Amino acid sequence: MKADLAVADGVDVWLAFYNEITDAALLEHFSSLLSRAEREQEARFHFADDRRRYRVTRALQRTVLSRYAPVAPTDWSFATNDYGCPRVAATHAAAAGLSFNLSHTRGLIALAVTRDRAVGVDVENLAVREVAVGIADRFFAPVEVEALAAVPAAQQQHRFFEYWTFKEAYIKARGMGLSLPLDKFSFRFPEQGAVQLAVDAELGDDAGRWRFAQYRPTPEHLLALCVEHGGPLRAPPVRLRKVVPAVGHEDLELEPLKMTL
């Protein structure tokens, strides 16, 4: 199999709107791409929406990664690190350096792909998920709690998810999940369209090695991306694509709502 894409210079974010995929034959084809363990996992989901989302997620992961390395979609194998973060198995020498991260919410799956750098992505459906912003008091850094409280009440839900998606993208890029205390790093928005990260010294990280961007793929969805950059003057370019796995894709021209200065 011949790979047809490269991401050495940046990061690609693939967006699959799984509820728009209704062709029964195509969904059956997706099933044929999955491993036996994946098909068994799909069957464990009680709700049809969860089963469809899982199947499309796995098919998306397999078909998209095959565009970057000469591995057939059915041949991919995956492993996890000590924190449960998925990665391409070391047996795929042809995919050396290839890294990815997945996120899904109601109606949308996001897959970020890059090479020789860490990446994390998070997506949330703001239309179906509402939280008590007081949750921030338990999990956010004090500076974020204070800033959130200063936002007008009508805007607090949106601001909460701006923080939340950035924080999720960062911990996923670090590959450590929720073992990384959410109150030991913080985001601030110093001006319109800008975001900055601050990291507590005990986390052993340099905030300056990360670049962030946030997008609104639809009126309901908010997406945040965290990617390791290659130097102080080189922010990796981001390409967003809407995709139907195994069928085709279209490039999206979305301006970031916020990004690292």
VENCOR-V901199 format. One record per pair of residues at least 12 apart in sequence whose C-alpha atoms are under 10 Angstrom apart, sorted by the first residue. I is the first residue (numbers start at 0). J is the second residue. D is the distance in Angstrom with one decimal. If there is no record, write none. Layout:
((I & J & D) (I & J & D))
This chain:
((0 & 65 & 8.1) (0 & 66 & 9.2) (0 & 68 & 8.3) (0 & 69 & 4.9) (0 & 70 & 6.1) (0 & 71 & 6.1) (0 & 72 & 9.5) (1 & 65 & 8.2) (1 & 66 & 7.7) (1 & 67 & 8.6) (1 & 68 & 7.3) (1 & 69 & 4.9) (1 & 70 & 7.8) (1 & 71 & 8.9) (2 & 63 & 9.8) (2 & 64 & 8.8) (2 & 65 & 6.2) (2 & 66 & 4.6) (2 & 67 & 5.0) (2 & 68 & 5.0) (2 & 69 & 5.0) (2 & 70 & 7.9) (2 & 71 & 9.5) (3 & 65 & 8.5) (3 & 66 & 5.3) (3 & 67 & 6.3) (3 & 68 & 8.1) (3 & 69 & 8.8) (4 & 63 & 9.5) (4 & 64 & 9.4) (4 & 65 & 9.1) (4 & 66 & 5.6) (4 & 67 & 5.1) (4 & 68 & 8.2) (5 & 66 & 8.2) (5 & 67 & 5.8) (5 & 68 & 8.7) (5 & 97 & 9.7) (5 & 112 & 9.7) (5 & 113 & 8.4) (5 & 114 & 8.4) (6 & 67 & 7.8) (6 & 97 & 8.7) (6 & 112 & 7.5) (6 & 113 & 5.4) (6 & 114 & 6.1) (6 & 115 & 9.4) (6 & 235 & 9.7) (6 & 236 & 9.5) (6 & 237 & 9.7) (6 & 238 & 9.6) (7 & 96 & 9.5) (7 & 97 & 9.2) (7 & 113 & 6.9) (7 & 114 & 5.6) (7 & 115 & 7.5) (7 & 116 & 9.2) (7 & 235 & 9.3) (8 & 113 & 8.3) (8 & 114 & 8.2) (8 & 115 & 9.8) (8 & 228 & 9.8) (8 & 229 & 9.1) (8 & 233 & 9.7) (8 & 234 & 9.5) (8 & 235 & 6.3) (8 & 236 & 7.0) (8 & 237 & 9.3) (9 & 112 & 8.8) (9 & 113 & 6.3) (9 & 114 & 7.9) (9 & 115 & 9.9) (9 & 116 & 9.1) (9 & 226 & 8.9) (9 & 227 & 9.7) (9 & 228 & 8.6) (9 & 229 & 9.5) (9 & 233 & 9.9) (9 & 234 & 8.2) (9 & 235 & 4.4) (9 & 236 & 4.7) (9 & 237 & 6.0) (9 & 238 & 7.9) (10 & 98 & 9.8) (10 & 99 & 9.3) (10 & 111 & 6.7) (10 & 112 & 5.7) (10 & 113 & 4.7) (10 & 114 & 7.8) (10 & 116 & 9.2) (10 & 117 & 10.0) (10 & 118 & 8.2) (10 & 224 & 9.6) (10 & 225 & 10.0) (10 & 226 & 7.8) (10 & 227 & 9.8) (10 & 235 & 6.7) (10 & 236 & 6.4) (10 & 237 & 5.1) (10 & 238 & 6.4) (10 & 239 & 8.7) (11 & 99 & 9.4) (11 & 110 & 8.1) (11 & 111 & 5.6) (11 & 112 & 5.2) (11 & 113 & 6.5) (11 & 236 & 8.5) (11 & 237 & 5.9) (11 & 238 & 4.8) (11 & 239 & 6.0) (11 & 240 & 7.5) (12 & 99 & 9.5) (12 & 100 & 9.4) (12 & 101 & 9.6) (12 & 109 & 6.6) (12 & 110 & 5.6) (12 & 111 & 4.3) (12 & 112 & 6.4) (12 & 113 & 9.0) (12 & 120 & 8.6) (12 & 224 & 8.8) (12 & 237 & 7.3) (12 & 238 & 6.1) (12 & 239 & 4.8) (12 & 240 & 6.2) (12 & 241 & 8.6) (12 & 242 & 9.9) (12 & 251 & 10.0) (13 & 59 & 8.6) (13 & 60 & 9.5) (13 & 63 & 8.2) (13 & 101 & 9.5) (13 & 108 & 8.1) (13 & 109 & 5.6) (13 & 110 & 5.0) (13 & 111 & 6.3) (13 & 112 & 8.1) (13 & 238 & 8.5) (13 & 239 & 6.0) (13 & 240 & 4.9) (13 & 241 & 5.9) (13 & 242 & 6.3) (13 & 243 & 9.4) (13 & 244 & 9.8) (13 & 248 & 8.7) (13 & 249 & 9.7) (13 & 250 & 9.3) (13 & 251 & 9.8) (14 & 59 & 9.1) (14 & 102 & 9.9) (14 & 103 & 9.6) (14 & 107 & 6.8) (14 & 108 & 5.7) (14 & 109 & 4.8) (14 & 110 & 6.6) (14 & 111 & 8.9) (14 & 216 & 8.5) (14 & 239 & 7.4) (14 & 240 & 6.0) (14 & 241 & 4.7) (14 & 242 & 5.8) (14 & 243 & 8.5) (14 & 244 & 9.9) (14 & 248 & 9.2) (14 & 249 & 9.9) (14 & 251 & 9.6) (15 & 52 & 9.6) (15 & 55 & 8.0) (15 & 56 & 8.2) (15 & 59 & 7.6) (15 & 103 & 9.3) (15 & 106 & 8.4) (15 & 107 & 5.8) (15 & 108 & 5.1) (15 & 109 & 6.6) (15 & 110 & 8.4) (15 & 240 & 8.7) (15 & 241 & 6.0) (15 & 242 & 5.3) (15 & 243 & 6.1) (15 & 244 & 7.7) (15 & 248 & 9.4) (16 & 52 & 9.2) (16 & 55 & 9.2) (16 & 103 & 9.9) (16 & 104 & 10.0) (16 & 105 & 9.1) (16 & 106 & 5.6) (16 & 107 & 4.7) (16 & 108 & 6.5) (16 & 109 & 9.0) (16 & 241 & 7.9) (16 & 242 & 7.9) (16 & 243 & 7.9) (17 & 48 & 9.2) (17 & 51 & 7.3) (17 & 52 & 6.2) (17 & 53 & 9.5) (17 & 54 & 9.3) (17 & 55 & 6.5) (17 & 56 & 8.4) (17 & 59 & 9.9) (17 & 103 & 10.0) (17 & 105 & 9.0) (17 & 106 & 6.0) (17 & 107 & 6.2) (17 & 108 & 7.2) (17 & 242 & 9.6) (17 & 243 & 8.2) (17 & 244 & 9.7) (18 & 48 & 8.2) (18 & 51 & 8.0) (18 & 52 & 8.1) (18 & 55 & 9.6) (18 & 105 & 8.9) (18 & 106 & 5.8) (18 & 107 & 8.0) (19 & 106 & 8.5) (19 & 107 & 9.7) (19 & 243 & 9.0) (20 & 51 & 9.2) (20 & 55 & 8.7) (20 & 243 & 7.4) (20 & 244 & 9.4) (21 & 51 & 9.7) (25 & 243 & 9.8) (25 & 244 & 9.0) (25 & 245 & 8.4) (25 & 246 & 8.8) (26 & 51 & 8.4) (26 & 54 & 8.0) (26 & 55 & 7.8) (26 & 58 & 9.3) (26 & 244 & 9.8) (27 & 54 & 9.5) (28 & 58 & 8.9) (28 & 245 & 8.8) (29 & 54 & 6.7) (29 & 55 & 6.8) (29 & 56 & 9.5) (29 & 57 & 8.1) (29 & 58 & 5.5) (29 & 59 & 8.6) (29 & 61 & 9.6) (29 & 62 & 9.4) (29 & 244 & 8.1) (29 & 245 & 8.2) (30 & 54 & 6.6) (30 & 55 & 8.6) (30 & 57 & 8.9) (30 & 58 & 7.7) (31 & 58 & 9.0) (31 & 72 & 9.9) (31 & 73 & 8.1) (32 & 54 & 9.4) (32 & 57 & 8.3) (32 & 58 & 6.4) (32 & 59 & 9.9) (32 & 61 & 7.7) (32 & 62 & 8.6) (32 & 71 & 9.4) (32 & 72 & 6.4) (32 & 73 & 5.0) (32 & 74 & 8.7) (32 & 75 & 9.7) (33 & 54 & 7.9) (33 & 55 & 9.9) (33 & 57 & 6.8) (33 & 58 & 6.9) (33 & 61 & 8.3) (33 & 72 & 8.5) (33 & 73 & 6.6) (33 & 74 & 9.4) (33 & 75 & 9.5) (34 & 57 & 9.3) (34 & 73 & 7.2) (34 & 74 & 8.7) (34 & 75 & 9.0) (34 & 76 & 8.8) (37 & 53 & 8.8) (37 & 54 & 8.3) (37 & 57 & 7.8) (38 & 50 & 9.7) (38 & 53 & 9.4) (38 & 54 & 8.0) (38 & 57 & 9.6) (40 & 53 & 8.6) (40 & 54 & 9.5) (41 & 53 & 6.3) (41 & 54 & 6.7) (41 & 57 & 9.8) (42 & 54 & 9.9) (48 & 105 & 8.4) (48 & 106 & 8.9) (49 & 104 & 9.8) (49 & 105 & 8.9) (52 & 103 & 8.1) (52 & 104 & 8.7) (52 & 105 & 8.4) (52 & 106 & 8.0) (52 & 107 & 8.3) (52 & 108 & 7.7) (53 & 103 & 9.2) (53 & 108 & 9.4) (55 & 108 & 8.3) (55 & 243 & 9.0) (55 & 244 & 7.6) (56 & 101 & 8.3) (56 & 102 & 9.0) (56 & 103 & 8.1) (56 & 107 & 9.5) (56 & 108 & 6.6) (56 & 109 & 8.6) (56 & 110 & 8.6) (56 & 244 & 9.1) (57 & 72 & 9.8) (57 & 101 & 9.9) (57 & 244 & 9.7) (58 & 72 & 7.9) (58 & 73 & 9.2) (58 & 243 & 9.7) (58 & 244 & 6.5) (58 & 245 & 8.1) (59 & 72 & 9.4) (59 & 101 & 9.8) (59 & 108 & 8.7) (59 & 109 & 9.2) (59 & 110 & 7.9) (59 & 242 & 8.4) (59 & 243 & 7.9) (59 & 244 & 5.2) (59 & 245 & 8.0) (60 & 72 & 8.5) (60 & 75 & 9.4) (60 & 99 & 8.7) (60 & 100 & 9.3) (60 & 101 & 8.2) (60 & 109 & 9.7) (60 & 110 & 7.1) (60 & 111 & 9.6) (60 & 112 & 9.6) (60 & 244 & 8.7) (61 & 73 & 7.1) (61 & 74 & 8.5) (61 & 75 & 6.7) (61 & 76 & 9.3) (61 & 244 & 8.9) (61 & 245 & 9.5) (62 & 75 & 9.5) (62 & 243 & 9.9) (62 & 244 & 6.3) (62 & 245 & 6.3) (62 & 246 & 9.7) (63 & 110 & 8.7) (63 & 111 & 9.9) (63 & 112 & 8.7) (63 & 242 & 9.2) (63 & 244 & 7.4) (63 & 245 & 8.4) (64 & 87 & 9.4) (64 & 94 & 8.8) (64 & 97 & 8.6) (64 & 98 & 9.3) (64 & 99 & 8.5) (64 & 110 & 9.7) (64 & 112 & 7.9) (65 & 94 & 9.2) (67 & 93 & 9.4) (67 & 94 & 7.6) (67 & 97 & 8.0) (67 & 112 & 9.0) (67 & 113 & 9.3) (67 & 114 & 9.5) (68 & 91 & 9.0) (68 & 92 & 9.4) (68 & 93 & 6.1) (68 & 94 & 5.4) (68 & 95 & 8.9) (68 & 97 & 8.4) (69 & 91 & 9.5) (69 & 93 & 6.7) (69 & 94 & 7.8) (70 & 91 & 8.1) (70 & 93 & 7.7) (70 & 94 & 8.1) (72 & 245 & 9.6) (74 & 91 & 9.5) (75 & 87 & 7.7) (75 & 88 & 8.0) (75 & 90 & 9.4) (75 & 91 & 7.9) (75 & 94 & 10.0) (76 & 88 & 5.6) (76 & 89 & 8.9) (76 & 90 & 8.1) (76 & 91 & 8.0) (77 & 89 & 8.3) (77 & 90 & 9.2) (77 & 91 & 9.4) (78 & 90 & 10.0) (79 & 174 & 9.7) (80 & 174 & 7.8) (80 & 175 & 8.7) (81 & 174 & 8.9) (81 & 175 & 8.2) (82 & 174 & 6.9) (82 & 175 & 5.4) (82 & 176 & 6.6) (82 & 177 & 8.8) (82 & 178 & 7.8) (83 & 174 & 8.2) (83 & 175 & 8.0) (83 & 176 & 8.0) (84 & 100 & 8.6) (84 & 101 & 10.0) (84 & 171 & 7.6) (84 & 172 & 9.4) (84 & 173 & 9.5) (84 & 174 & 5.7) (84 & 175 & 7.2) (84 & 176 & 7.4) (85 & 98 & 9.3) (85 & 99 & 8.3) (85 & 100 & 7.7) (85 & 101 & 8.9) (85 & 174 & 8.7) (86 & 98 & 6.7) (86 & 99 & 7.0) (86 & 100 & 8.2) (86 & 174 & 9.8) (87 & 99 & 8.2) (94 & 114 & 9.2) (95 & 114 & 8.4) (95 & 115 & 8.5) (96 & 113 & 8.4) (96 & 114 & 5.2) (96 & 115 & 4.8) (96 & 116 & 7.8) (96 & 117 & 9.8) (97 & 112 & 7.4) (97 & 113 & 6.1) (97 & 114 & 4.4) (97 & 115 & 6.5) (97 & 116 & 8.4) (97 & 117 & 9.5) (98 & 111 & 8.3) (98 & 112 & 5.9) (98 & 113 & 5.5) (98 & 114 & 5.6) (98 & 115 & 7.2) (98 & 116 & 7.2) (98 & 117 & 6.9) (98 & 118 & 7.3) (98 & 119 & 9.8) (99 & 111 & 5.4) (99 & 112 & 4.4) (99 & 113 & 6.3) (99 & 114 & 8.3) (99 & 116 & 9.6) (99 & 117 & 8.1) (99 & 118 & 6.7) (99 & 119 & 7.8) (99 & 120 & 9.1) (99 & 172 & 9.4) (100 & 112 & 6.8) (100 & 113 & 9.1) (100 & 117 & 9.0) (100 & 118 & 6.5) (100 & 119 & 5.6) (100 & 120 & 6.2) (100 & 121 & 8.9) (100 & 168 & 9.2) (100 & 171 & 7.6) (100 & 172 & 7.9) (100 & 174 & 9.6) (100 & 224 & 9.9) (101 & 118 & 9.8) (101 & 119 & 7.7) (101 & 120 & 6.5) (101 & 121 & 7.6) (101 & 122 & 9.2) (101 & 168 & 10.0) (101 & 171 & 9.2) (102 & 119 & 8.8) (102 & 120 & 6.2) (102 & 121 & 5.3) (102 & 122 & 6.0) (102 & 123 & 8.6) (102 & 167 & 9.8) (102 & 168 & 9.2) (102 & 171 & 9.8) (102 & 222 & 9.2) (103 & 120 & 9.5) (103 & 121 & 7.5) (103 & 122 & 6.1) (103 & 123 & 7.4) (103 & 124 & 9.1) (103 & 222 & 10.0) (104 & 121 & 9.0) (104 & 122 & 6.4) (104 & 123 & 5.5) (104 & 124 & 6.0) (104 & 125 & 9.6) (104 & 127 & 9.5) (104 & 128 & 9.5) (104 & 220 & 8.6) (104 & 221 & 10.0) (105 & 122 & 9.4) (105 & 123 & 7.8) (105 & 124 & 6.0) (105 & 125 & 9.4) (105 & 126 & 9.3) (105 & 127 & 7.7) (105 & 128 & 9.1) (105 & 219 & 9.6) (105 & 220 & 9.0) (106 & 123 & 9.6) (106 & 124 & 7.8) (106 & 219 & 9.4) (106 & 220 & 8.8) (107 & 122 & 7.9) (107 & 123 & 8.5) (107 & 124 & 8.1) (107 & 216 & 9.3) (107 & 217 & 9.6) (107 & 219 & 9.9) (107 & 220 & 7.9) (108 & 121 & 9.5) (108 & 122 & 7.8) (108 & 123 & 9.7) (109 & 121 & 7.6) (109 & 122 & 7.0) (109 & 222 & 8.4) (109 & 239 & 9.7) (109 & 240 & 9.7) (109 & 241 & 9.4) (109 & 242 & 9.9) (110 & 122 & 10.0) (110 & 239 & 9.9) (110 & 240 & 9.9) (111 & 224 & 8.2) (111 & 225 & 9.7) (111 & 226 & 9.5) (111 & 237 & 9.6) (111 & 238 & 9.6) (111 & 239 & 9.1) (113 & 226 & 8.7) (113 & 227 & 9.8) (113 & 235 & 9.6) (113 & 237 & 9.8) (115 & 227 & 9.1) (115 & 228 & 9.9) (115 & 229 & 9.4) (116 & 172 & 9.2) (116 & 226 & 7.2) (116 & 227 & 5.5) (116 & 228 & 7.2) (116 & 229 & 8.1) (116 & 235 & 9.9) (117 & 169 & 9.8) (117 & 171 & 8.9) (117 & 172 & 5.5) (117 & 173 & 7.2) (117 & 174 & 8.3) (117 & 209 & 9.2) (117 & 225 & 8.3) (117 & 226 & 5.9) (117 & 227 & 5.4) (117 & 228 & 8.7) (118 & 168 & 7.9) (118 & 169 & 8.2) (118 & 170 & 9.7) (118 & 171 & 7.3) (118 & 172 & 4.5) (118 & 173 & 7.9) (118 & 174 & 8.8) (118 & 209 & 9.3) (118 & 210 & 9.7) (118 & 211 & 10.0) (118 & 224 & 7.5) (118 & 225 & 5.7) (118 & 226 & 4.4) (118 & 227 & 6.4) (118 & 228 & 9.6) (119 & 165 & 9.3) (119 & 166 & 9.8) (119 & 167 & 7.8) (119 & 168 & 4.5) (119 & 169 & 6.1) (119 & 170 & 7.4) (119 & 171 & 4.8) (119 & 172 & 4.0) (119 & 173 & 7.7) (119 & 174 & 8.3) (119 & 211 & 9.6) (119 & 223 & 8.3) (119 & 224 & 5.9) (119 & 225 & 5.1) (119 & 226 & 6.4) (119 & 227 & 9.2) (120 & 164 & 8.0) (120 & 165 & 8.4) (120 & 166 & 9.8) (120 & 167 & 7.4) (120 & 168 & 4.6) (120 & 169 & 7.9) (120 & 170 & 9.5) (120 & 171 & 7.1) (120 & 172 & 7.6) (120 & 211 & 9.8) (120 & 212 & 9.8) (120 & 213 & 9.7) (120 & 222 & 7.2) (120 & 223 & 5.8) (120 & 224 & 4.6) (120 & 225 & 6.3) (120 & 226 & 8.6) (121 & 163 & 8.8) (121 & 164 & 5.5) (121 & 165 & 7.5) (121 & 166 & 8.7) (121 & 167 & 6.0) (121 & 168 & 5.2) (121 & 169 & 9.0) (121 & 171 & 8.4) (121 & 213 & 9.5) (121 & 221 & 8.3) (121 & 222 & 5.7) (121 & 223 & 5.4) (121 & 224 & 6.7) (121 & 225 & 8.9) (122 & 160 & 9.6) (122 & 163 & 9.7) (122 & 164 & 6.6) (122 & 165 & 9.6) (122 & 167 & 9.0) (122 & 168 & 8.8) (122 & 213 & 9.6) (122 & 214 & 9.3) (122 & 215 & 9.4) (122 & 216 & 9.5) (122 & 220 & 6.8) (122 & 221 & 5.6) (122 & 222 & 4.3) (122 & 223 & 6.5) (122 & 224 & 8.9) (123 & 160 & 7.7) (123 & 161 & 9.7) (123 & 163 & 9.1) (123 & 164 & 7.3) (123 & 215 & 10.0) (123 & 219 & 8.2) (123 & 220 & 5.6) (123 & 221 & 5.4) (123 & 222 & 6.6) (123 & 223 & 9.0) (124 & 160 & 9.6) (124 & 217 & 9.3) (124 & 218 & 9.1) (124 & 219 & 5.5) (124 & 220 & 4.6) (124 & 221 & 6.6) (124 & 222 & 9.1) (125 & 156 & 8.5) (125 & 157 & 7.7) (125 & 160 & 7.9) (125 & 218 & 8.6) (125 & 219 & 5.4) (125 & 220 & 5.9) (125 & 221 & 7.1) (126 & 218 & 8.6) (126 & 219 & 5.4) (126 & 220 & 7.8) (127 & 219 & 8.4) (127 & 220 & 9.8) (128 & 156 & 9.7) (128 & 160 & 9.8) (128 & 219 & 10.0) (129 & 156 & 7.2) (129 & 157 & 9.5) (129 & 159 & 10.0) (129 & 160 & 9.5) (130 & 155 & 10.0) (130 & 156 & 7.2) (130 & 159 & 8.5) (130 & 160 & 9.1) (131 & 155 & 9.7) (131 & 156 & 8.2) (131 & 159 & 9.4) (132 & 144 & 9.3) (132 & 147 & 8.5) (132 & 148 & 8.9) (132 & 152 & 9.8) (132 & 155 & 7.1) (132 & 156 & 6.8) (132 & 157 & 9.9) (132 & 158 & 9.4) (132 & 159 & 6.6) (132 & 160 & 9.5) (133 & 147 & 9.8) (133 & 148 & 9.3) (133 & 159 & 9.7) (134 & 159 & 9.4) (135 & 147 & 8.4) (135 & 148 & 9.7) (135 & 159 & 7.7) (135 & 162 & 9.4) (135 & 163 & 9.1) (135 & 181 & 9.8) (135 & 182 & 9.3) (136 & 148 & 9.9) (136 & 182 & 9.5) (137 & 181 & 9.3) (137 & 182 & 8.4) (138 & 163 & 9.9) (138 & 180 & 8.0) (138 & 181 & 5.7) (138 & 182 & 5.7) (138 & 183 & 9.4) (139 & 159 & 9.7) (139 & 162 & 8.6) (139 & 163 & 8.8) (139 & 166 & 9.1) (139 & 180 & 8.9) (139 & 181 & 5.8) (139 & 182 & 4.7) (139 & 183 & 8.2) (139 & 184 & 8.3) (139 & 185 & 7.5) (139 & 186 & 9.6) (140 & 180 & 9.3) (140 & 181 & 6.9) (140 & 182 & 3.9) (140 & 183 & 6.3) (140 & 184 & 6.5) (140 & 185 & 5.8) (140 & 186 & 8.7) (141 & 182 & 7.3) (141 & 183 & 9.3) (141 & 184 & 9.8) (141 & 185 & 8.5) (142 & 182 & 9.3) (142 & 184 & 9.7) (142 & 185 & 7.3) (142 & 186 & 8.5) (142 & 187 & 8.3) (143 & 159 & 9.3) (143 & 162 & 8.0) (143 & 182 & 8.9) (143 & 184 & 9.5) (143 & 185 & 6.5) (143 & 186 & 7.0) (143 & 187 & 7.3) (144 & 159 & 9.4) (144 & 182 & 9.7) (144 & 185 & 9.8) (146 & 158 & 9.5) (146 & 187 & 8.3) (146 & 188 & 9.5) (147 & 159 & 7.1) (147 & 162 & 9.1) (157 & 221 & 9.2) (160 & 221 & 7.9) (160 & 222 & 9.5) (160 & 223 & 9.7) (161 & 186 & 9.4) (161 & 213 & 8.1) (161 & 221 & 7.8) (161 & 222 & 8.7) (161 & 223 & 8.0) (161 & 257 & 9.4) (162 & 185 & 8.4) (162 & 186 & 6.8) (162 & 187 & 8.6) (162 & 188 & 9.7) (162 & 194 & 9.9) (162 & 223 & 9.4) (163 & 181 & 9.5) (163 & 186 & 9.7) (163 & 223 & 9.0) (164 & 213 & 8.5) (164 & 221 & 7.7) (164 & 222 & 6.7) (164 & 223 & 5.4) (164 & 224 & 8.2) (164 & 225 & 9.8) (165 & 185 & 9.3) (165 & 186 & 7.8) (165 & 194 & 9.3) (165 & 196 & 9.3) (165 & 211 & 7.7) (165 & 212 & 8.4) (165 & 213 & 7.8) (165 & 222 & 8.5) (165 & 223 & 5.5) (165 & 224 & 7.1) (165 & 225 & 7.4) (166 & 181 & 7.2) (166 & 182 & 9.8) (166 & 184 & 8.3) (166 & 185 & 7.8) (166 & 186 & 7.9) (166 & 196 & 9.5) (166 & 223 & 8.8) (166 & 224 & 9.8) (166 & 225 & 9.1) (167 & 181 & 8.9) (167 & 223 & 8.3) (167 & 224 & 9.1) (167 & 225 & 9.1) (168 & 211 & 8.7) (168 & 212 & 9.9) (168 & 222 & 9.0) (168 & 223 & 6.2) (168 & 224 & 5.7) (168 & 225 & 5.4) (168 & 226 & 8.7) (169 & 181 & 9.9) (169 & 184 & 9.5) (169 & 196 & 9.5) (169 & 209 & 8.6) (169 & 210 & 9.7) (169 & 211 & 8.6) (169 & 223 & 9.1) (169 & 224 & 8.0) (169 & 225 & 5.7) (169 & 226 & 8.3) (169 & 227 & 9.9) (170 & 184 & 9.9) (170 & 225 & 9.0) (171 & 224 & 9.8) (171 & 225 & 8.4) (172 & 209 & 9.3) (172 & 224 & 8.9) (172 & 225 & 6.4) (172 & 226 & 6.9) (172 & 227 & 8.0) (173 & 204 & 9.3) (173 & 225 & 9.4) (173 & 226 & 9.7) (173 & 227 & 9.5) (179 & 202 & 7.9) (180 & 202 & 8.8) (182 & 198 & 9.5) (182 & 199 & 8.9) (183 & 197 & 8.7) (183 & 198 & 6.4) (183 & 199 & 5.3) (183 & 200 & 8.6) (183 & 201 & 8.1) (183 & 202 & 7.4) (184 & 196 & 7.2) (184 & 197 & 5.6) (184 & 198 & 4.3) (184 & 199 & 5.7) (184 & 200 & 9.3) (184 & 201 & 10.0) (184 & 202 & 8.4) (184 & 204 & 9.9) (184 & 206 & 9.1) (185 & 197 & 5.3) (185 & 198 & 6.6) (185 & 199 & 8.6) (186 & 198 & 9.0) (188 & 257 & 8.4) (188 & 258 & 9.5) (188 & 259 & 9.5) (189 & 260 & 9.5) (190 & 257 & 9.4) (190 & 260 & 9.6) (191 & 256 & 8.7) (191 & 257 & 7.6) (191 & 258 & 9.8) (192 & 212 & 9.4) (192 & 213 & 9.2) (192 & 255 & 7.8) (192 & 256 & 5.6) (192 & 257 & 4.1) (192 & 258 & 6.3) (192 & 259 & 8.6) (192 & 260 & 8.8) (193 & 211 & 9.3) (193 & 212 & 8.8) (193 & 213 & 9.7) (193 & 255 & 9.6) (193 & 256 & 8.2) (193 & 257 & 4.9) (193 & 258 & 5.1) (193 & 259 & 5.7) (193 & 260 & 6.0) (194 & 210 & 9.3) (194 & 211 & 7.3) (194 & 212 & 8.1) (194 & 213 & 9.2) (194 & 256 & 9.8) (194 & 257 & 6.1) (194 & 258 & 5.6) (194 & 259 & 5.1) (194 & 260 & 6.9) (195 & 207 & 9.1) (195 & 209 & 9.6) (195 & 210 & 8.9) (195 & 211 & 8.2) (195 & 257 & 9.8) (195 & 258 & 8.3) (195 & 259 & 6.0) (195 & 260 & 7.4) (196 & 209 & 8.3) (196 & 210 & 9.0) (196 & 211 & 8.8) (196 & 259 & 8.5) (206 & 227 & 10.0) (207 & 227 & 9.2) (207 & 228 & 8.9) (207 & 230 & 9.3) (207 & 231 & 7.7) (207 & 259 & 9.8) (208 & 226 & 8.6) (208 & 227 & 5.9) (208 & 228 & 6.0) (208 & 229 & 8.0) (208 & 230 & 7.6) (208 & 231 & 7.7) (208 & 234 & 9.8) (209 & 225 & 6.6) (209 & 226 & 5.7) (209 & 227 & 4.7) (209 & 228 & 5.9) (209 & 229 & 9.3) (209 & 230 & 9.7) (209 & 231 & 9.7) (209 & 234 & 8.8) (209 & 259 & 8.5) (210 & 224 & 8.1) (210 & 225 & 5.8) (210 & 226 & 5.4) (210 & 227 & 6.2) (210 & 228 & 6.4) (210 & 229 & 10.0) (210 & 233 & 9.7) (210 & 234 & 6.7) (210 & 235 & 8.0) (210 & 258 & 7.5) (210 & 259 & 5.6) (210 & 260 & 8.6) (211 & 223 & 7.3) (211 & 224 & 5.5) (211 & 225 & 4.7) (211 & 226 & 6.6) (211 & 227 & 8.9) (211 & 228 & 9.8) (211 & 234 & 9.4) (211 & 255 & 9.7) (211 & 257 & 7.9) (211 & 258 & 5.3) (211 & 259 & 5.3) (211 & 260 & 9.0) (212 & 224 & 5.3) (212 & 225 & 6.9) (212 & 226 & 8.9) (212 & 237 & 8.8) (212 & 254 & 9.6) (212 & 255 & 6.1) (212 & 256 & 7.4) (212 & 257 & 5.6) (212 & 258 & 4.2) (212 & 259 & 6.6) (212 & 260 & 9.9) (213 & 225 & 9.0) (213 & 254 & 8.9) (213 & 255 & 5.4) (213 & 256 & 5.5) (213 & 257 & 5.2) (213 & 258 & 6.4) (213 & 259 & 9.5) (214 & 239 & 9.8) (214 & 253 & 7.1) (214 & 254 & 7.1) (214 & 255 & 4.9) (214 & 256 & 5.5) (214 & 257 & 7.4) (214 & 258 & 9.2) (215 & 253 & 7.9) (215 & 254 & 8.7) (215 & 255 & 7.7) (215 & 256 & 7.2) (216 & 239 & 9.3) (216 & 241 & 9.4) (216 & 251 & 8.9) (216 & 252 & 9.9) (216 & 253 & 7.5) (216 & 254 & 9.8) (216 & 255 & 9.9) (221 & 256 & 9.6) (222 & 255 & 9.7) (222 & 256 & 9.8) (223 & 255 & 9.5) (223 & 256 & 9.7) (223 & 257 & 9.1) (223 & 258 & 9.4) (224 & 237 & 9.3) (224 & 258 & 9.2) (225 & 258 & 9.9) (225 & 259 & 9.8) (234 & 259 & 8.9) (234 & 260 & 9.8) (237 & 255 & 9.9) (238 & 250 & 7.6) (238 & 251 & 7.7) (238 & 252 & 8.4) (238 & 253 & 9.1) (239 & 251 & 5.4) (239 & 252 & 7.3) (239 & 253 & 7.6) (240 & 252 & 8.7) (240 & 253 & 9.8))
